[in-house]
Amino acid sequence: MSTPRIVALVPMRDQSERVPGKNYRELAGTPLFHHIIATLLGTPEIAEVVVDTDSDPIKAGLAEHFPQVTILDRPAHLRDGEIPMNEILLHDTTQVAADFYLQTHSTNPLLRAGTISGAIAAFLAAQPGADSLFSVTALHTRLYDATGQAINHNPAELLRTQDLPPVYEENSCIYMFSRTTLEAHGHRIGASPLMHPIPAEEAWDIDEELDFQVADFLMRQRR
């Protein structure tokens, strides 16, 4: 059986509303996008790393520091911040062929290559049953819905939080799918996805200024 060709897709917009210039702002002394690119290039199962961007600073940084990365210039009609990610992925998958795509973000700098390899192995082992994979964080905490109803516990039975059955949060760190799944469902998560837990300390997704500060702190602790 031949080894599937896996291409990593990393979309990066030039501008960010809540954390201005975050994709190329320095985190732990290095531009943010450098962290995930170095991690993906160090993941042996990935055949090619592709960055879709409209950012001149990112294009210049990739050309200088990561010349082996393929750059896709994001078309003008896909540059608005309101464009769904799935539309961008539909475009990107027409530009670079692969058996499966692994999508992540520059805003996931704490992901480790070994964690990505583990997700790939789990997805391939689940073939042909799973048509996609998304990473999750296991939560052992008492959760309620908007009406105050308990979701994952019985308030009359005060179990320790570590003994509660976990619920899972989609953490936006790793997605795997094929072009066929993306076209059929219009979404990177298909009809029979595999949820893949990853360590919480790697699952920080930088969305707010506080997230950037936390990720910066955690990255510096690794050194």
Accessible surface in RSA format (square Angstrom, percent):
REM  Atomic radii and reference values for relative SASA: ProtOr
REM  Chains: A
REM  Algorithm: Lee & Richards
REM  Probe-radius: 1.40
REM  Slices: 20
REM RES _ NUM      All-atoms   Total-Side   Main-Chain    Non-polar    All polar
REM                ABS   REL    ABS   REL    ABS   REL    ABS   REL    ABS   REL
RES MET A   1   232.27 120.3 142.45  94.3  89.81 213.8 119.54 101.6 112.72 149.3
RES SER A   2    98.77  83.5  77.03 102.8  21.74  50.1  53.51 113.9  45.26  63.4
RES THR A   3   123.42  87.8  98.55  99.9  24.87  59.3  65.45  87.9  57.97  87.6
RES PRO A   4    29.88  21.8  22.05  20.1   7.83  28.5  25.47  21.0   4.41  27.4
RES ARG A   5    92.18  38.7  87.86  44.8   4.32  10.3  47.34  64.7  44.84  27.2
RES ILE A   6     2.64   1.5   2.49   1.9   0.15   0.4   2.49   1.8   0.15   0.4
RES VAL A   7     0.00   0.0   0.00   0.0   0.00   0.0   0.00   0.0   0.00   0.0
RES ALA A   8     0.00   0.0   0.00   0.0   0.00   0.0   0.00   0.0   0.00   0.0
RES LEU A   9     1.13   0.6   1.13   0.8   0.00   0.0   1.13   0.8   0.00   0.0
RES VAL A  10     0.57   0.4   0.00   0.0   0.57   1.4   0.00   0.0   0.57   1.6
RES PRO A  11     9.20   6.7   1.26   1.2   7.94  28.9   1.63   1.3   7.57  47.1
RES MET A  12     1.87   1.0   0.00   0.0   1.87   4.5   1.87   1.6   0.00   0.0
RES ARG A  13    76.77  32.2  73.52  37.5   3.25   7.7  31.58  43.2  45.18  27.4
RES ASP A  14    28.70  20.1  27.01  26.9   1.69   4.0   8.13  19.1  20.56  20.5
RES GLN A  15   102.53  57.3  99.32  72.6   3.21   7.7  49.32 105.0  53.21  40.4
RES SER A  16    21.53  18.2  11.95  16.0   9.58  22.1   9.78  20.8  11.75  16.5
RES GLU A  17   150.16  86.2 115.25  87.2  34.91  83.1  54.43 105.3  95.72  78.2
RES ARG A  18   143.00  60.0 118.80  60.6  24.20  57.6  44.21  60.4  98.79  59.9
RES VAL A  19     0.05   0.0   0.00   0.0   0.05   0.1   0.00   0.0   0.05   0.1
RES PRO A  20    97.95  71.4  86.83  79.2  11.12  40.4  87.15  72.0  10.80  67.1
RES GLY A  21    13.36  16.5   0.00   N/A  13.36  16.5  11.07  30.4   2.29   5.1
RES LYS A  22    27.37  13.4  26.86  16.5   0.51   1.2  10.79   9.7  16.57  17.7
RES ASN A  23    12.10   8.3  11.32  10.9   0.78   1.9   0.16   0.4  11.93  11.5
RES TYR A  24    66.12  30.9  54.40  31.0  11.71  30.5  41.82  31.4  24.29  29.9
RES ARG A  25    86.25  36.2  77.83  39.7   8.43  20.1  36.91  50.4  49.34  29.9
RES GLU A  26   108.45  62.3  93.74  70.9  14.71  35.0  32.79  63.4  75.66  61.8
RES LEU A  27     0.00   0.0   0.00   0.0   0.00   0.0   0.00   0.0   0.00   0.0
RES ALA A  28     0.69   0.6   0.00   0.0   0.69   1.6   0.00   0.0   0.69   1.8
RES GLY A  29    48.97  60.4   0.00   N/A  48.97  60.4  24.27  66.6  24.70  55.3
RES THR A  30    37.82  26.9  37.17  37.7   0.64   1.5  18.92  25.4  18.90  28.6
RES PRO A  31    35.81  26.1  35.81  32.6   0.00   0.0  35.81  29.6   0.00   0.0
RES LEU A  32     0.00   0.0   0.00   0.0   0.00   0.0   0.00   0.0   0.00   0.0
RES PHE A  33     3.85   1.9   3.85   2.4   0.00   0.0   3.85   2.3   0.00   0.0
RES HIS A  34    20.53  11.2  20.00  13.9   0.53   1.4   8.57   8.8  11.96  13.9
RES HIS A  35    21.23  11.6  14.47  10.1   6.76  17.3   7.93   8.2  13.30  15.5
RES ILE A  36     0.18   0.1   0.18   0.1   0.00   0.0   0.18   0.1   0.00   0.0
RES ILE A  37     0.00   0.0   0.00   0.0   0.00   0.0   0.00   0.0   0.00   0.0
RES ALA A  38    55.49  51.0  43.39  67.0  12.10  27.5  46.02  64.8   9.47  25.1
RES THR A  39    24.05  17.1  17.01  17.2   7.05  16.8   8.00  10.7  16.06  24.3
RES LEU A  40     0.88   0.5   0.00   0.0   0.88   2.2   0.00   0.0   0.88   2.4
RES LEU A  41    63.82  35.5  32.14  23.0  31.68  79.6  35.04  24.6  28.78  77.4
RES GLY A  42    48.75  60.1   0.00   N/A  48.75  60.1  32.00  87.8  16.75  37.5
RES THR A  43     2.04   1.5   0.00   0.0   2.04   4.9   0.00   0.0   2.04   3.1
RES PRO A  44   115.53  84.2  76.95  70.1  38.58 140.2  90.54  74.8  24.99 155.3
RES GLU A  45    70.10  40.2  52.95  40.1  17.15  40.8  36.95  71.5  33.15  27.1
RES ILE A  46    19.08  10.9   0.90   0.7  18.19  43.8   0.90   0.6  18.19  49.4
RES ALA A  47    62.57  57.5  22.14  34.2  40.43  92.0  32.76  46.1  29.81  79.0
RES GLU A  48    40.76  23.4  34.05  25.8   6.72  16.0  20.97  40.6  19.80  16.2
RES VAL A  49     4.11   2.7   2.05   1.9   2.06   5.0   2.05   1.8   2.06   5.6
RES VAL A  50     0.47   0.3   0.31   0.3   0.16   0.4   0.31   0.3   0.16   0.4
RES VAL A  51     0.00   0.0   0.00   0.0   0.00   0.0   0.00   0.0   0.00   0.0
RES ASP A  52     1.32   0.9   1.14   1.1   0.17   0.4   1.14   2.7   0.17   0.2
RES THR A  53     0.00   0.0   0.00   0.0   0.00   0.0   0.00   0.0   0.00   0.0
RES ASP A  54    34.71  24.3  17.97  17.9  16.73  39.6   0.80   1.9  33.91  33.8
RES SER A  55     0.19   0.2   0.00   0.0   0.19   0.4   0.19   0.4   0.00   0.0
RES ASP A  56   104.60  73.3  98.57  98.1   6.02  14.2  32.04  75.4  72.55  72.4
RES PRO A  57    65.80  48.0  50.70  46.2  15.10  54.9  59.13  48.8   6.67  41.4
RES ILE A  58     0.00   0.0   0.00   0.0   0.00   0.0   0.00   0.0   0.00   0.0
RES LYS A  59    50.43  24.6  49.34  30.3   1.09   2.6  31.50  28.4  18.93  20.2
RES ALA A  60    63.22  58.1  51.66  79.7  11.55  26.3  59.42  83.7   3.79  10.1
RES GLY A  61    12.61  15.5   0.00   N/A  12.61  15.5  12.04  33.1   0.56   1.3
RES LEU A  62     0.66   0.4   0.44   0.3   0.22   0.6   0.66   0.5   0.00   0.0
RES ALA A  63    65.80  60.5  46.21  71.3  19.59  44.6  51.85  73.0  13.96  37.0
RES GLU A  64   131.88  75.7 100.63  76.1  31.25  74.4  40.20  77.8  91.69  74.9
RES HIS A  65    97.65  53.4  73.36  51.0  24.29  62.1  41.87  43.1  55.78  64.9
RES PHE A  66    24.48  12.2  23.94  14.8   0.54   1.4  23.94  14.5   0.54   1.5
RES PRO A  67   101.62  74.1  73.12  66.7  28.50 103.6  77.05  63.6  24.57 152.7
RES GLN A  68   116.87  65.4  85.49  62.5  31.38  74.7  53.06 112.9  63.81  48.4
RES VAL A  69    10.93   7.2   0.00   0.0  10.93  26.3   0.18   0.2  10.75  29.2
RES THR A  70    44.55  31.7  38.62  39.1   5.93  14.1  30.83  41.4  13.72  20.7
RES ILE A  71    62.37  35.5  37.07  27.6  25.30  61.0  37.07  26.7  25.30  68.7
RES LEU A  72    23.40  13.0  21.81  15.6   1.59   4.0  23.40  16.4   0.00   0.0
RES ASP A  73    83.05  58.2  65.32  65.0  17.73  41.9  29.01  68.3  54.04  53.9
RES ARG A  74     1.45   0.6   1.45   0.7   0.00   0.0   0.00   0.0   1.45   0.9
RES PRO A  75    33.91  24.7  23.34  21.3  10.57  38.4  33.91  28.0   0.00   0.0
RES ALA A  76    83.03  76.3  63.30  97.7  19.72  44.9  63.49  89.4  19.54  51.8
RES HIS A  77   132.62  72.5 109.98  76.4  22.64  57.9  91.13  93.9  41.49  48.3
RES LEU A  78     7.35   4.1   7.33   5.2   0.02   0.0   7.33   5.2   0.02   0.1
RES ARG A  79    88.07  37.0  81.86  41.7   6.21  14.8  23.88  32.6  64.19  38.9
RES ASP A  80    85.11  59.6  72.34  72.0  12.77  30.2  30.40  71.5  54.71  54.6
RES GLY A  81    39.50  48.7   0.00   N/A  39.50  48.7   5.51  15.1  33.99  76.1
RES GLU A  82   146.32  84.0 123.76  93.6  22.55  53.7  56.59 109.5  89.73  73.3
RES ILE A  83    46.01  26.2  33.49  25.0  12.52  30.2  33.66  24.2  12.35  33.5
RES PRO A  84    69.89  50.9  59.57  54.3  10.32  37.5  69.89  57.7   0.00   0.0
RES MET A  85    51.99  26.9  43.61  28.9   8.38  19.9  43.92  37.3   8.07  10.7
RES ASN A  86    25.59  17.6  25.59  24.7   0.00   0.0   4.94  11.9  20.65  20.0
RES GLU A  87    80.02  45.9  75.02  56.8   5.00  11.9  24.21  46.8  55.82  45.6
RES ILE A  88     5.30   3.0   5.30   3.9   0.00   0.0   5.30   3.8   0.00   0.0
RES LEU A  89     0.00   0.0   0.00   0.0   0.00   0.0   0.00   0.0   0.00   0.0
RES LEU A  90    50.88  28.3  49.70  35.6   1.18   3.0  49.96  35.1   0.92   2.5
RES HIS A  91    43.06  23.5  35.78  24.9   7.28  18.6  32.54  33.5  10.52  12.2
RES ASP A  92     0.78   0.5   0.78   0.8   0.00   0.0   0.00   0.0   0.78   0.8
RES THR A  93     8.26   5.9   0.00   0.0   8.26  19.7   0.00   0.0   8.26  12.5
RES THR A  94    81.60  58.0  44.85  45.5  36.75  87.6  48.12  64.6  33.47  50.6
RES GLN A  95    96.70  54.1  62.94  46.0  33.76  80.4   5.73  12.2  90.96  69.0
RES VAL A  96    15.16  10.0  10.89   9.9   4.27  10.3  14.82  12.9   0.35   0.9
RES ALA A  97    80.53  74.0  66.87 103.2  13.66  31.1  71.99 101.4   8.55  22.6
RES ALA A  98    23.98  22.0   0.00   0.0  23.98  54.5   4.75   6.7  19.23  50.9
RES ASP A  99    77.09  54.0  64.08  63.8  13.02  30.8  15.38  36.2  61.71  61.5
RES PHE A 100    33.29  16.7  33.29  20.6   0.00   0.0  33.29  20.2   0.00   0.0
RES TYR A 101     2.50   1.2   2.50   1.4   0.00   0.0   0.00   0.0   2.50   3.1
RES LEU A 102     0.00   0.0   0.00   0.0   0.00   0.0   0.00   0.0   0.00   0.0
RES GLN A 103     0.00   0.0   0.00   0.0   0.00   0.0   0.00   0.0   0.00   0.0
RES THR A 104     0.04   0.0   0.04   0.0   0.00   0.0   0.04   0.1   0.00   0.0
RES HIS A 105    31.59  17.3  31.59  22.0   0.00   0.0  22.08  22.8   9.50  11.1
RES SER A 106     2.34   2.0   2.22   3.0   0.12   0.3   0.00   0.0   2.34   3.3
RES THR A 107    13.06   9.3  13.06  13.2   0.00   0.0   7.15   9.6   5.91   8.9
RES ASN A 108     0.00   0.0   0.00   0.0   0.00   0.0   0.00   0.0   0.00   0.0
RES PRO A 109     2.34   1.7   0.00   0.0   2.34   8.5   0.00   0.0   2.34  14.5
RES LEU A 110     0.48   0.3   0.48   0.3   0.00   0.0   0.48   0.3   0.00   0.0
RES LEU A 111     1.73   1.0   0.00   0.0   1.73   4.4   0.00   0.0   1.73   4.7
RES ARG A 112   119.16  50.0 115.47  58.9   3.70   8.8  38.20  52.2  80.96  49.1
RES ALA A 113    29.85  27.4  25.43  39.2   4.42  10.1  25.54  36.0   4.31  11.4
RES GLY A 114    56.27  69.4   0.00   N/A  56.27  69.4  39.48 108.3  16.79  37.6
RES THR A 115    21.54  15.3  11.79  12.0   9.75  23.2  11.55  15.5   9.99  15.1
RES ILE A 116     0.04   0.0   0.04   0.0   0.00   0.0   0.04   0.0   0.00   0.0
RES SER A 117    21.81  18.4  20.47  27.3   1.34   3.1  17.24  36.7   4.57   6.4
RES GLY A 118    31.70  39.1   0.00   N/A  31.70  39.1  28.02  76.9   3.68   8.2
RES ALA A 119     0.00   0.0   0.00   0.0   0.00   0.0   0.00   0.0   0.00   0.0
RES ILE A 120     0.84   0.5   0.84   0.6   0.00   0.0   0.84   0.6   0.00   0.0
RES ALA A 121    60.53  55.7  50.34  77.7  10.18  23.2  57.09  80.4   3.44   9.1
RES ALA A 122    30.65  28.2  19.34  29.8  11.31  25.7  27.91  39.3   2.74   7.3
RES PHE A 123     0.37   0.2   0.37   0.2   0.00   0.0   0.37   0.2   0.00   0.0
RES LEU A 124    55.95  31.2  42.90  30.7  13.05  32.8  43.23  30.4  12.73  34.2
RES ALA A 125    88.76  81.6  48.88  75.4  39.89  90.7  61.60  86.7  27.17  72.0
RES ALA A 126    32.69  30.1  16.08  24.8  16.61  37.8  27.81  39.2   4.89  12.9
RES GLN A 127    56.54  31.6  34.20  25.0  22.34  53.2  21.14  45.0  35.40  26.8
RES PRO A 128   135.43  98.7 113.81 103.8  21.61  78.6 114.39  94.4  21.04 130.8
RES GLY A 129    54.12  66.7   0.00   N/A  54.12  66.7  40.60 111.4  13.52  30.3
RES ALA A 130     9.30   8.5   5.61   8.7   3.68   8.4   7.50  10.6   1.80   4.8
RES ASP A 131    35.47  24.8  26.22  26.1   9.25  21.9  28.84  67.9   6.64   6.6
RES SER A 132     0.01   0.0   0.01   0.0   0.00   0.0   0.01   0.0   0.00   0.0
RES LEU A 133     0.03   0.0   0.00   0.0   0.03   0.1   0.03   0.0   0.00   0.0
RES PHE A 134    23.74  11.9  23.74  14.7   0.00   0.0  23.74  14.4   0.00   0.0
RES SER A 135     1.00   0.8   0.19   0.3   0.81   1.9   0.00   0.0   1.00   1.4
RES VAL A 136     0.77   0.5   0.77   0.7   0.00   0.0   0.77   0.7   0.00   0.0
RES THR A 137    13.05   9.3  13.05  13.2   0.00   0.0  11.26  15.1   1.80   2.7
RES ALA A 138    41.98  38.6  23.99  37.0  17.98  40.9  23.99  33.8  17.98  47.6
RES LEU A 139    54.39  30.3  52.59  37.6   1.81   4.5  54.39  38.2   0.00   0.0
RES HIS A 140    82.68  45.2  63.63  44.2  19.05  48.7  45.57  47.0  37.12  43.2
RES THR A 141    53.39  38.0  53.39  54.1   0.00   0.0  24.40  32.8  29.00  43.8
RES ARG A 142    83.89  35.2  67.53  34.4  16.36  39.0  22.19  30.3  61.70  37.4
RES LEU A 143    54.35  30.3  53.23  38.1   1.12   2.8  54.35  38.2   0.00   0.0
RES TYR A 144   110.97  51.8  85.05  48.4  25.92  67.4  61.92  46.5  49.05  60.5
RES ASP A 145    64.82  45.4  50.17  49.9  14.65  34.6  30.86  72.6  33.96  33.9
RES ALA A 146   116.38 107.0  65.49 101.1  50.89 115.8  78.43 110.4  37.95 100.5
RES THR A 147   108.84  77.4  75.35  76.4  33.48  79.8  82.46 110.8  26.37  39.9
RES GLY A 148    47.27  58.3   0.00   N/A  47.27  58.3  28.40  77.9  18.88  42.3
RES GLN A 149   116.36  65.1 114.79  83.9   1.57   3.7  32.79  69.8  83.57  63.4
RES ALA A 150    33.03  30.4   5.10   7.9  27.93  63.5   5.10   7.2  27.93  74.0
RES ILE A 151   100.66  57.3  67.15  50.0  33.52  80.8  71.69  51.6  28.97  78.6
RES ASN A 152    16.73  11.5   3.93   3.8  12.80  30.8  14.38  34.6   2.35   2.3
RES HIS A 153    29.39  16.1   4.42   3.1  24.97  63.9  16.70  17.2  12.68  14.8
RES ASN A 154    81.93  56.5  72.68  70.2   9.25  22.3  25.30  60.9  56.63  54.7
RES PRO A 155    84.30  61.4  60.49  55.1  23.80  86.5  64.96  53.6  19.33 120.2
RES ALA A 156    98.24  90.3  53.84  83.1  44.40 101.0  65.86  92.7  32.39  85.8
RES GLU A 157    95.41  54.8  87.63  66.3   7.78  18.5  32.61  63.1  62.80  51.3
RES LEU A 158   146.60  81.6 114.04  81.6  32.56  81.9 115.18  80.9  31.42  84.6
RES LEU A 159    68.73  38.3  65.48  46.8   3.25   8.2  67.92  47.7   0.80   2.2
RES ARG A 160   147.33  61.9 139.47  71.1   7.86  18.7  66.26  90.6  81.07  49.1
RES THR A 161    48.83  34.7  46.97  47.6   1.86   4.4  22.11  29.7  26.72  40.4
RES GLN A 162   110.34  61.7  90.09  65.8  20.25  48.2  48.33 102.9  62.01  47.0
RES ASP A 163    71.48  50.1  46.68  46.5  24.80  58.6  19.52  45.9  51.96  51.8
RES LEU A 164     4.28   2.4   1.38   1.0   2.89   7.3   1.39   1.0   2.89   7.8
RES PRO A 165    80.43  58.6  73.82  67.3   6.62  24.1  80.14  66.2   0.29   1.8
RES PRO A 166    51.08  37.2  37.50  34.2  13.58  49.4  37.50  31.0  13.58  84.4
RES VAL A 167    36.92  24.3  34.12  30.9   2.80   6.7  36.92  32.1   0.00   0.0
RES TYR A 168    93.50  43.7  59.56  33.9  33.94  88.3  30.37  22.8  63.13  77.8
RES GLU A 169    89.96  51.6  84.18  63.7   5.78  13.8  27.03  52.3  62.93  51.4
RES GLU A 170    80.13  46.0  59.86  45.3  20.27  48.3  19.17  37.1  60.95  49.8
RES ASN A 171    10.84   7.5   3.96   3.8   6.87  16.6   9.43  22.7   1.40   1.4
RES SER A 172    32.59  27.5  31.75  42.4   0.84   1.9   5.79  12.3  26.80  37.5
RES CYS A 173     0.00   0.0   0.00   0.0   0.00   0.0   0.00   0.0   0.00   0.0
RES ILE A 174     0.25   0.1   0.00   0.0   0.25   0.6   0.00   0.0   0.25   0.7
RES TYR A 175     0.74   0.3   0.74   0.4   0.00   0.0   0.50   0.4   0.24   0.3
RES MET A 176     0.00   0.0   0.00   0.0   0.00   0.0   0.00   0.0   0.00   0.0
RES PHE A 177     0.00   0.0   0.00   0.0   0.00   0.0   0.00   0.0   0.00   0.0
RES SER A 178    19.89  16.8  19.83  26.5   0.05   0.1  13.75  29.3   6.14   8.6
RES ARG A 179    62.96  26.4  61.80  31.5   1.16   2.8  32.60  44.6  30.36  18.4
RES THR A 180   101.38  72.1  99.40 100.8   1.98   4.7  64.56  86.7  36.82  55.7
RES THR A 181    10.95   7.8   8.41   8.5   2.55   6.1   2.55   3.4   8.41  12.7
RES LEU A 182     0.00   0.0   0.00   0.0   0.00   0.0   0.00   0.0   0.00   0.0
RES GLU A 183   102.34  58.8  75.48  57.1  26.86  64.0  23.64  45.7  78.70  64.3
RES ALA A 184    76.32  70.2  33.86  52.3  42.46  96.6  45.39  63.9  30.93  81.9
RES HIS A 185    88.22  48.2  56.97  39.6  31.25  79.9  34.49  35.5  53.73  62.5
RES GLY A 186    38.13  47.0   0.00   N/A  38.13  47.0  22.36  61.4  15.77  35.3
RES HIS A 187    72.42  39.6  72.42  50.3   0.00   0.0  44.45  45.8  27.97  32.5
RES ARG A 188    31.88  13.4  31.88  16.3   0.00   0.0   0.10   0.1  31.79  19.3
RES ILE A 189    33.13  18.9  25.99  19.4   7.14  17.2  25.99  18.7   7.14  19.4
RES GLY A 190    11.58  14.3   0.00   N/A  11.58  14.3   1.06   2.9  10.52  23.6
RES ALA A 191    80.75  74.2  43.44  67.0  37.31  84.9  53.38  75.2  27.37  72.5
RES SER A 192    52.56  44.4  44.74  59.7   7.82  18.0  41.82  89.1  10.73  15.0
RES PRO A 193    53.47  39.0  30.35  27.7  23.12  84.1  30.35  25.1  23.12 143.7
RES LEU A 194    53.80  30.0  51.95  37.2   1.85   4.7  53.80  37.8   0.00   0.0
RES MET A 195    88.81  46.0  74.04  49.0  14.78  35.2  56.63  48.1  32.18  42.6
RES HIS A 196    33.14  18.1  33.08  23.0   0.06   0.1  20.74  21.4  12.40  14.4
RES PRO A 197    72.42  52.8  59.22  54.0  13.20  48.0  59.35  49.0  13.07  81.2
RES ILE A 198    11.49   6.5   0.19   0.1  11.30  27.2   4.41   3.2   7.08  19.2
RES PRO A 199    57.06  41.6  45.16  41.2  11.90  43.3  56.51  46.7   0.55   3.4
RES ALA A 200    60.81  55.9  49.72  76.7  11.09  25.2  49.98  70.4  10.83  28.7
RES GLU A 201   106.86  61.4 100.99  76.4   5.87  14.0  50.28  97.2  56.58  46.2
RES GLU A 202     8.54   4.9   8.54   6.5   0.00   0.0   0.00   0.0   8.54   7.0
RES ALA A 203    13.26  12.2   4.62   7.1   8.64  19.7   5.19   7.3   8.07  21.4
RES TRP A 204    91.23  36.6  87.09  42.2   4.14   9.7  80.61  43.0  10.63  17.2
RES ASP A 205    47.45  33.2  37.60  37.4   9.84  23.3  11.55  27.2  35.89  35.8
RES ILE A 206     1.48   0.8   0.00   0.0   1.48   3.6   0.00   0.0   1.48   4.0
RES ASP A 207    51.48  36.1  51.13  50.9   0.35   0.8  12.91  30.4  38.57  38.5
RES GLU A 208    77.88  44.7  77.88  58.9   0.00   0.0  35.27  68.2  42.60  34.8
RES GLU A 209    65.80  37.8  63.55  48.1   2.25   5.4  47.68  92.2  18.12  14.8
RES LEU A 210   121.42  67.6 117.53  84.1   3.89   9.8 118.63  83.3   2.79   7.5
RES ASP A 211    22.89  16.0  22.89  22.8   0.00   0.0   0.07   0.2  22.82  22.8
RES PHE A 212     5.16   2.6   5.16   3.2   0.00   0.0   5.16   3.1   0.00   0.0
RES GLN A 213    98.47  55.1  89.67  65.5   8.80  20.9  32.45  69.1  66.02  50.1
RES VAL A 214    37.92  24.9  33.97  30.8   3.95   9.5  37.92  32.9   0.00   0.0
RES ALA A 215     0.00   0.0   0.00   0.0   0.00   0.0   0.00   0.0   0.00   0.0
RES ASP A 216    29.19  20.4  29.19  29.0   0.00   0.0   7.72  18.2  21.46  21.4
RES PHE A 217   119.88  60.0 117.84  73.0   2.04   5.3 119.76  72.6   0.11   0.3
RES LEU A 218    50.17  27.9  47.67  34.1   2.51   6.3  47.67  33.5   2.50   6.7
RES MET A 219    14.77   7.7  14.77   9.8   0.00   0.0   3.16   2.7  11.62  15.4
RES ARG A 220   124.14  52.1 112.19  57.2  11.95  28.4  38.61  52.8  85.52  51.8
RES GLN A 221   111.75  62.5  83.93  61.3  27.82  66.2  28.70  61.1  83.05  63.0
RES ARG A 222    85.30  35.8  45.94  23.4  39.36  93.7  35.16  48.1  50.14  30.4
RES ARG A 223   173.44  72.8 107.56  54.8  65.89 156.9  91.92 125.6  81.52  49.4
END  Absolute sums over single chains surface
CHAIN  1 A    10861.4       8300.7       2560.7       6147.0       4714.4
END  Absolute sums over all chains
TOTAL         10861.4       8300.7       2560.7       6147.0       4714.4
